Amino acid sequence: MSLKEALKSFVTDTSLGQGLYRRYVTLTTLTEWYARDRLKQILSSLPSDGITNVLDAGAGFGQYVYLLGQRKGVKVTALELNGERVQSLEKGARLSGMELNTIQGRLEDLQDQEQYELAICLDVLEHIEQDAEALAALHRGLRSGGVLLLGVPACPQKRILPFMETLMDMEHDHGAEGHGHVREGYTLEGLSALLQQSGFHIEKTEYSYGWPGALAYEIFFALQHSPLVFLLGSWWYFACLHPWMMALMWADRMIPWNNGNGILVTARKESHEG
């Protein structure tokens, strides 16, 4: 077994490996920093027994599945389209002894009704052609007074490095299809209108990825396509550049932005009494 295969097996087949990988994603992804801070605010505003069922719509690698699944009395449902990721989530739940319900399918096809007190949907909506149907499904699945944490890219995306558009066009020409996006993103006004049309009351909006966060993302994206990575290996990135990238991300999180490349929204399904 090669070193690469052994590392992959460690990450996918052991509880420690999966936990370390999720920790790495959390520490190196700015979206995670914003979302986790907002989650803390949401959870602190609710009674300790106020959340028993949570939906992670587009669960990915399960960062929020395991974060929320550790809370006493909370049952998490992970909705994910990718079959391999569903299997990985189920394996991780078994390894950690956590109760987890998984659904493989599209968000817009979700039929759950008034089941969840909290729904998380981060970096998912821009991948869905029928976004209004997806928001309607989230609204339908939430209980009265339930909370939605929604994150999407903003539109238009602002570029910092002058060659980024060319680099992204090259990736698109090679079949990357813009990371599977069906749209570049949303304006805050357009997203707010879409949420309100779906029956949500917007409680808080926030921009992320101002120029420091955008610059960190673009540097990392450019490095992924740089021959230096293949020639020198990734160790030099972590030794030389990663501390500066983390500093840029920290600065982005500390500054309130009037605009940015990301939008984070907290919205609520209004109670029947309201």
Order of alpha helices (4+ residues) and beta strands (2+ residues): alpha-alpha-alpha-beta-alpha-beta-alpha-beta-beta-alpha-beta-alpha-alpha-beta-alpha-alpha-alpha-beta
